[in-house]
Amino acid sequence: MNKTKSTVRALALLKCWFAALSAMVLLISMPANAINLDQLVSDGELKLNVELKTQDVAVKQQVALDVEVLSTRPFQEELVLPYLDIPNTVVKKDEQKVARSARTIEGIKWFTQKARYYLYPMQAGEFTVPELKIPVSVELTSETVVEGVIQSQPINFTSKMPVSNIDADALIVSPNAELSISTDRPLTDEFEVGHAVTATYTLSVANSHMMLLPEINIPDISGVELYRKPAVKENVFNRLNKSNTATLKQQVTLILQEQGKVVLPKQTMTWWNTKTNQLEPLTVEQQTLQVGDAKLLDSLSNTLGSNDGAQTLSNWLSQYWYYLVIAGIFLAAIARLIGKHFIDLKRYFVARQQLNTKKLNIQFCRHVEEKQYSKAVQTIYEITGRTTLSKGTLQLPLDSDSNDIWKKLLKLGYAKNTEGSVSTSLSVSLSISNTEAKTLLKAINDSPKTRRTPFRFNWNLN
């Protein structure tokens, strides 16, 4: 009996021990399971700060929107900014990496992650940054991670047009802007018609984005052929001061077509300086280059444009008479030499032509004697001044006998066997004697159309 009671008592104690152990395990595990992002936020262990650096801005002025997440526990994943859409506003994420740090605030260690949006309002009015839902993952322990989304509150800001009667598309808004021009060669060089020079306009705008930059309008210039290249825009990030500069490069090549002064017109762009809150011009002064002799062209221009043309022409002649005298003496000497030796030159060229024709005649007779008829045909073409080797007439007024000999020569010249030589049977039946060769040569040389054709350049070749 006593043994049975002892067994019952032991079982009861064992049940109590298991119940107590289960309760302890439950109590230990409950805090870890119960903790979520909302509880961390309510306990002040997780914070989201969304801040606008400026709330009253000008149209197209850069507005920095900072997003910072702070936690007393380490972050598992890097902060990722969600897509943000604000009507009539250009929104760009900062292209730099998320800034991660750990700092102590009032004796408590905080882990932080910080990223940034850049906002550019494109018109005047009231704007609202909507609620941002930021995904966050926090490590509670080495094996426990809590994930979720924390949400910000809407933020309002205002954009105003800095001055009226200005096209917003042409407006530059920045604390610092610069417009400059450079050329691939100095404009003080001596230029001639046909020369080319390339000018490059460069616009640099701090704290802006390349999408907002207006292009530079380069008008047509009299006496110049312009070739405009598409504008090249880019964003340049300065890692030292962590700021972005938008740049635009506009190139134009000038092909100089006329003598005189060529003027690249003055360029002016409208800039709202956000440092001084004033409207300032960005200006490149007109650029001038001279095509041809400036002194001579100015003198001629003054002569032709003066009311007293006779007097000014007389002054010009008195100033440059020695140039005219030298040019006149030179031209007279050239004319005298040409007149003196013209007959000799004519005789020389005639004799040379006759010598060349004689050589070709001898060459033709040799080819006929050696029965190289294709070469003989080639020589006839050279004698008549033709360059084509196609079959056909010589376009010369030959008598019937000479024409028959010519046809026979063509037949022999173009009748070839597979080896490329004249067939034996044809050569025997249609051979040309030396007498026939001389008869054909005499008819060709006596023809009034037999002459060498001078070379003339054909502009249609290219």
VMD Tcl script that draws the C-alpha trace (Angstrom):
set ca {
  {0.00 0.00 0.00}
  {2.77 2.39 0.95}
  {4.58 1.45 -2.25}
  {1.60 2.41 -4.38}
  {1.27 5.80 -2.71}
  {4.95 6.52 -3.31}
  {4.59 5.74 -7.01}
  {1.57 8.02 -7.35}
  {3.38 10.83 -5.55}
  {6.44 10.47 -7.85}
  {4.30 10.62 -10.98}
  {2.58 13.76 -9.71}
  {5.92 15.44 -9.02}
  {7.16 14.49 -12.51}
  {4.07 16.06 -14.11}
  {4.60 19.23 -12.14}
  {8.24 19.35 -13.22}
  {7.32 18.98 -16.92}
  {4.67 21.67 -16.60}
  {7.13 24.08 -15.01}
  {9.74 23.34 -17.69}
  {7.22 23.97 -20.49}
  {6.18 27.23 -18.90}
  {9.79 28.38 -18.67}
  {10.46 27.51 -22.33}
  {7.29 29.34 -23.34}
  {8.26 32.41 -21.33}
  {11.74 32.43 -22.83}
  {10.55 32.08 -26.44}
  {7.66 34.53 -26.28}
  {9.70 37.81 -26.44}
  {11.60 36.72 -29.56}
  {8.48 35.67 -31.42}
  {6.45 38.63 -30.28}
  {9.04 41.26 -31.43}
  {8.31 42.80 -34.86}
  {9.15 46.07 -36.64}
  {6.13 47.86 -35.17}
  {7.24 46.94 -31.67}
  {10.80 48.09 -32.40}
  {9.41 51.38 -33.67}
  {7.11 51.80 -30.66}
  {9.98 50.95 -28.29}
  {12.15 53.60 -29.98}
  {14.64 51.03 -31.26}
  {13.92 51.62 -34.96}
  {13.49 55.04 -36.59}
  {12.85 56.42 -40.09}
  {13.81 60.00 -40.87}
  {12.73 61.57 -44.20}
  {13.87 65.16 -44.57}
  {13.72 67.84 -47.28}
  {16.73 70.15 -47.17}
  {14.73 73.05 -48.65}
  {10.98 73.55 -48.83}
  {10.78 76.81 -50.81}
  {12.66 76.52 -54.10}
  {12.77 77.91 -57.64}
  {11.59 76.01 -60.68}
  {14.30 73.48 -61.76}
  {16.21 74.00 -58.49}
  {17.67 70.84 -56.98}
  {15.95 69.62 -53.79}
  {17.68 66.95 -51.70}
  {15.35 64.42 -50.04}
  {17.29 62.42 -47.42}
  {16.05 59.02 -46.25}
  {17.73 57.64 -43.10}
  {16.96 54.45 -41.18}
  {18.32 54.06 -37.60}
  {18.25 50.89 -35.47}
  {19.75 49.74 -32.19}
  {20.23 46.35 -33.86}
  {22.35 45.57 -36.94}
  {20.73 45.64 -40.38}
  {20.59 42.42 -42.35}
  {20.09 43.98 -45.83}
  {21.17 47.26 -47.41}
  {18.64 50.07 -47.70}
  {16.83 50.12 -51.05}
  {14.90 53.25 -52.01}
  {11.49 52.55 -53.56}
  {10.30 54.12 -56.81}
  {9.11 57.67 -56.23}
  {6.78 59.51 -58.61}
  {5.83 63.16 -58.14}
  {3.82 64.89 -60.91}
  {5.70 67.58 -62.89}
  {8.92 66.72 -61.10}
  {12.11 65.04 -62.26}
  {13.09 62.50 -59.59}
  {16.55 60.94 -59.55}
  {18.13 58.62 -57.02}
  {21.59 59.46 -55.80}
  {23.93 57.19 -57.75}
  {26.34 56.88 -54.82}
  {26.34 53.87 -52.50}
  {24.16 53.82 -49.40}
  {26.01 55.45 -46.51}
  {26.25 52.96 -43.61}
  {27.58 53.90 -40.20}
  {27.38 53.22 -36.47}
  {27.32 56.05 -33.95}
  {26.53 56.56 -30.30}
  {23.66 58.87 -29.38}
  {23.07 59.57 -25.67}
  {25.00 56.47 -24.72}
  {23.11 54.17 -27.09}
  {24.76 52.62 -30.15}
  {22.78 53.14 -33.33}
  {23.26 51.51 -36.73}
  {22.32 53.83 -39.61}
  {21.74 53.64 -43.35}
  {21.27 56.78 -45.43}
  {20.33 57.40 -49.09}
  {19.06 60.36 -51.07}
  {16.65 61.42 -53.80}
  {17.15 64.53 -55.93}
  {13.96 66.37 -56.91}
  {13.69 68.99 -59.67}
  {10.25 70.68 -59.89}
  {9.57 71.67 -63.50}
  {6.85 74.25 -62.88}
  {5.60 76.56 -60.17}
  {3.13 75.22 -57.60}
  {2.63 73.07 -54.50}
  {4.23 69.62 -54.46}
  {3.83 66.67 -52.10}
  {6.31 63.89 -51.43}
  {4.00 60.90 -50.83}
  {4.38 58.29 -48.08}
  {7.51 56.24 -48.55}
  {7.38 52.53 -47.74}
  {10.91 51.49 -46.86}
  {11.73 47.75 -46.61}
  {13.87 46.95 -43.53}
  {15.45 43.76 -42.17}
  {16.96 43.77 -38.64}
  {18.98 41.08 -36.83}
  {17.57 40.31 -33.36}
  {20.09 37.53 -32.78}
  {22.65 35.79 -34.92}
  {19.92 33.44 -36.13}
  {16.82 35.62 -35.89}
  {15.93 38.31 -38.45}
  {12.86 40.51 -38.44}
  {11.72 41.88 -41.80}
  {9.01 44.32 -42.75}
  {8.15 47.77 -44.04}
  {8.20 51.07 -42.22}
  {6.37 54.09 -43.58}
  {7.03 57.83 -43.62}
  {4.62 60.75 -43.56}
  {3.91 63.00 -46.59}
  {6.04 66.15 -46.94}
  {5.04 69.32 -48.79}
  {7.23 71.84 -50.60}
  {6.68 74.84 -52.87}
  {8.24 75.82 -56.20}
  {8.13 79.33 -57.63}
  {9.15 80.86 -60.94}
  {12.00 83.22 -60.02}
  {11.06 85.85 -62.62}
  {8.18 86.26 -65.01}
  {8.26 86.32 -68.81}
  {11.00 83.67 -69.03}
  {10.68 80.30 -70.72}
  {11.30 77.65 -68.08}
  {12.90 75.32 -70.64}
  {15.62 77.89 -71.36}
  {16.20 78.74 -67.69}
  {19.31 77.55 -65.82}
  {18.93 77.27 -62.03}
  {22.05 76.62 -59.99}
  {24.39 78.08 -57.36}
  {27.19 78.03 -59.92}
  {27.13 77.95 -63.73}
  {29.60 78.68 -66.51}
  {29.45 79.03 -70.31}
  {32.65 78.98 -72.38}
  {33.92 78.42 -75.93}
  {37.08 76.82 -77.31}
  {38.38 76.22 -80.85}
  {40.66 73.59 -82.33}
  {42.98 76.30 -83.64}
  {43.56 79.95 -82.67}
  {41.18 82.37 -84.36}
  {44.13 84.72 -84.91}
  {45.58 82.28 -87.47}
  {45.54 83.10 -91.17}
  {42.53 81.44 -92.78}
  {41.81 80.87 -96.45}
  {38.68 79.85 -98.33}
  {38.16 76.11 -97.83}
  {39.73 76.02 -94.38}
  {37.76 74.58 -91.45}
  {37.64 75.42 -87.76}
  {35.67 73.65 -85.02}
  {34.20 75.57 -82.09}
  {33.04 73.83 -78.91}
  {30.59 75.51 -76.53}
  {30.68 74.09 -72.97}
  {27.95 74.65 -70.38}
  {28.62 73.52 -66.78}
  {25.84 73.72 -64.17}
  {26.43 72.70 -60.54}
  {23.76 70.84 -58.52}
  {21.73 70.07 -61.61}
  {20.99 67.18 -63.95}
  {21.83 66.82 -67.63}
  {18.13 66.33 -68.47}
  {17.48 69.94 -67.45}
  {20.14 71.63 -69.59}
  {18.92 73.73 -72.54}
  {20.76 73.27 -75.83}
  {22.76 76.09 -77.38}
  {21.26 77.62 -80.53}
  {23.91 78.33 -83.17}
  {22.42 80.32 -86.10}
  {23.55 80.18 -89.72}
  {26.45 82.46 -90.66}
  {26.83 84.20 -94.01}
  {29.73 82.90 -96.09}
  {30.13 79.79 -93.93}
  {28.92 76.20 -94.23}
  {27.96 74.99 -90.73}
  {28.03 71.37 -89.55}
  {26.39 71.05 -86.13}
  {27.02 67.93 -84.08}
  {24.42 66.66 -81.60}
  {24.87 68.02 -78.09}
  {26.69 65.72 -75.65}
  {25.32 65.79 -72.10}
  {26.67 64.06 -69.00}
  {26.64 64.16 -65.20}
  {29.99 64.54 -63.45}
  {30.09 63.60 -59.75}
  {32.64 65.27 -57.48}
  {33.57 62.79 -54.76}
  {35.29 65.43 -52.64}
  {32.29 67.67 -52.06}
  {29.74 64.99 -53.06}
  {28.00 67.18 -55.60}
  {26.85 66.65 -59.17}
  {27.68 68.92 -62.10}
  {25.69 68.64 -65.31}
  {27.66 69.46 -68.48}
  {26.70 70.06 -72.10}
  {29.10 70.24 -75.04}
  {27.88 71.60 -78.37}
  {30.26 71.38 -81.34}
  {29.99 73.20 -84.66}
  {32.42 73.04 -87.59}
  {32.75 76.06 -89.87}
  {33.78 75.53 -93.51}
  {34.91 78.94 -94.76}
  {33.35 79.73 -98.14}
  {34.11 83.42 -98.72}
  {36.83 85.93 -97.97}
  {36.27 88.54 -95.32}
  {35.39 88.60 -91.65}
  {33.48 85.68 -90.15}
  {31.68 86.35 -86.88}
  {30.42 83.72 -84.47}
  {27.56 85.59 -82.80}
  {27.37 86.37 -79.12}
  {25.69 83.65 -77.03}
  {23.66 84.53 -73.93}
  {21.81 82.13 -71.61}
  {19.57 82.96 -68.65}
  {20.83 81.85 -65.21}
  {19.04 82.13 -61.87}
  {21.78 82.22 -59.21}
  {20.40 80.41 -56.14}
  {23.21 81.82 -53.99}
  {22.30 85.45 -54.59}
  {18.69 84.87 -55.70}
  {19.34 87.06 -58.73}
  {18.98 86.65 -62.47}
  {22.37 86.74 -64.21}
  {23.45 86.28 -67.84}
  {25.83 83.56 -68.97}
  {27.63 85.11 -71.93}
  {30.17 84.16 -74.57}
  {31.24 87.21 -76.55}
  {31.23 87.12 -80.34}
  {34.24 85.45 -81.92}
  {35.80 86.90 -85.09}
  {38.19 85.36 -87.59}
  {39.61 86.72 -90.83}
  {39.52 84.86 -94.15}
  {42.11 86.23 -96.60}
  {44.37 89.32 -96.33}
  {42.65 91.61 -93.83}
  {44.54 94.76 -94.84}
  {43.87 94.30 -98.54}
  {40.21 93.36 -98.03}
  {39.60 96.33 -95.74}
  {41.14 98.69 -98.27}
  {39.00 97.34 -101.10}
  {35.91 97.48 -98.93}
  {36.57 101.08 -97.99}
  {37.23 101.96 -101.62}
  {34.03 100.42 -102.93}
  {31.90 101.70 -100.08}
  {33.11 105.29 -100.01}
  {31.08 108.22 -101.35}
  {34.17 109.69 -102.93}
  {35.10 106.49 -104.76}
  {37.50 108.09 -107.24}
  {39.54 109.77 -104.52}
  {39.74 106.69 -102.30}
  {40.62 104.49 -105.30}
  {43.40 106.95 -106.12}
  {44.65 106.74 -102.55}
  {44.60 102.97 -102.70}
  {46.53 102.93 -105.99}
  {49.09 105.35 -104.58}
  {49.59 103.00 -101.63}
  {49.85 99.74 -103.60}
  {51.13 100.94 -107.01}
  {54.40 99.03 -106.71}
  {52.49 95.72 -106.46}
  {50.65 96.54 -109.67}
  {53.91 97.53 -111.42}
  {55.61 94.27 -110.43}
  {52.60 92.22 -111.55}
  {52.46 94.11 -114.88}
  {56.18 93.57 -115.58}
  {55.88 89.88 -114.77}
  {52.85 89.37 -117.04}
  {54.51 91.31 -119.88}
  {57.65 89.17 -119.64}
  {55.63 85.98 -119.71}
  {53.63 87.17 -122.73}
  {56.84 88.14 -124.60}
  {58.44 84.77 -123.94}
  {55.34 82.90 -125.07}
  {55.04 85.01 -128.23}
  {58.72 84.60 -129.06}
  {58.82 80.85 -128.65}
  {55.28 79.97 -129.72}
  {56.28 78.90 -133.24}
  {59.22 76.90 -131.90}
  {57.00 75.21 -129.35}
  {54.43 74.41 -132.02}
  {57.11 72.92 -134.27}
  {58.47 70.90 -131.39}
  {55.12 69.36 -130.52}
  {54.33 68.65 -134.21}
  {57.70 66.94 -134.68}
  {57.21 64.95 -131.52}
  {53.77 63.85 -132.70}
  {55.16 62.81 -136.07}
  {58.00 60.88 -134.43}
  {55.57 59.05 -132.20}
  {53.34 58.21 -135.18}
  {56.36 56.92 -137.11}
  {57.32 54.64 -134.23}
  {53.80 53.28 -134.06}
  {53.79 52.69 -137.85}
  {57.01 50.65 -137.60}
  {55.59 48.77 -134.63}
  {52.41 47.97 -136.58}
  {54.34 46.59 -139.55}
  {56.44 44.43 -137.24}
  {53.32 42.97 -135.59}
  {51.80 42.18 -139.02}
  {55.03 40.57 -140.19}
  {55.12 38.42 -137.01}
  {51.39 37.67 -137.44}
  {50.60 39.18 -134.01}
  {47.35 40.62 -135.28}
  {45.75 41.45 -131.93}
  {48.75 43.66 -131.11}
  {48.51 45.17 -134.58}
  {44.88 46.13 -133.89}
  {45.99 47.64 -130.59}
  {48.63 49.72 -132.38}
  {46.07 51.03 -134.90}
  {43.92 52.23 -132.01}
  {46.94 54.01 -130.53}
  {47.70 55.68 -133.86}
  {44.13 56.99 -134.14}
  {44.17 58.14 -130.51}
  {41.42 55.77 -129.33}
  {41.68 54.09 -125.95}
  {38.89 51.54 -126.32}
  {39.67 48.03 -127.62}
  {36.13 47.05 -128.52}
  {35.33 45.77 -132.01}
  {33.97 48.25 -134.52}
  {34.90 50.83 -137.02}
  {37.64 53.40 -136.61}
  {35.19 56.18 -137.35}
  {37.53 57.25 -140.17}
  {36.64 57.87 -143.87}
  {38.56 54.86 -145.32}
  {38.34 53.80 -148.95}
  {36.87 50.39 -149.74}
  {40.25 48.62 -150.11}
  {41.57 49.98 -146.82}
  {38.29 49.17 -145.10}
  {38.49 45.56 -146.34}
  {42.04 45.27 -145.01}
  {40.89 46.69 -141.65}
  {38.04 44.16 -141.41}
  {40.44 41.34 -142.26}
  {42.81 42.56 -139.52}
  {39.98 42.63 -137.00}
  {38.98 39.11 -137.96}
  {42.52 37.86 -137.48}
  {43.00 39.84 -134.30}
  {39.90 38.49 -132.55}
  {39.76 34.95 -133.99}
  {41.61 32.85 -131.36}
  {41.73 29.22 -130.47}
  {41.66 27.87 -126.93}
  {45.36 28.61 -126.43}
  {44.81 32.27 -127.35}
  {46.80 32.25 -130.65}
  {45.41 32.68 -134.13}
  {44.36 29.36 -135.65}
  {46.72 28.07 -138.36}
  {44.07 27.57 -141.05}
  {42.63 31.06 -140.57}
  {46.09 32.61 -140.52}
  {46.99 31.03 -143.84}
  {43.74 31.96 -145.58}
  {43.48 35.53 -144.25}
  {47.06 36.64 -143.74}
  {47.93 40.29 -144.36}
  {50.91 41.19 -146.48}
  {53.30 44.06 -145.85}
  {51.84 45.88 -148.84}
  {48.33 45.67 -147.38}
  {49.66 46.85 -144.03}
  {51.28 49.91 -145.62}
  {48.11 50.63 -147.61}
  {46.04 50.62 -144.42}
  {48.60 52.80 -142.62}
  {48.64 55.36 -145.43}
  {44.83 55.58 -145.47}
  {44.72 56.07 -141.70}
  {47.55 58.64 -141.57}
  {46.09 60.61 -144.47}
  {42.66 60.76 -142.84}
  {41.85 64.25 -141.44}
  {40.37 62.68 -138.31}
  {43.57 60.87 -137.36}
  {44.95 62.84 -134.42}
  {45.81 62.35 -130.82}
  {42.96 63.34 -128.50}
  {44.19 65.62 -125.73}
  {43.41 64.70 -122.14}
  {40.45 66.44 -120.59}
  {39.44 65.95 -116.99}
  {35.92 64.60 -116.52}
  {34.23 65.92 -113.37}
  {31.75 63.05 -113.49}
  {34.46 60.47 -112.78}
  {33.80 60.80 -109.08}
}
mol new
graphics top color blue
foreach p $ca { graphics top sphere $p radius 0.5 }
foreach p [lrange $ca 0 end-1] q [lrange $ca 1 end] { graphics top cylinder $p $q radius 0.2 }
display resetview
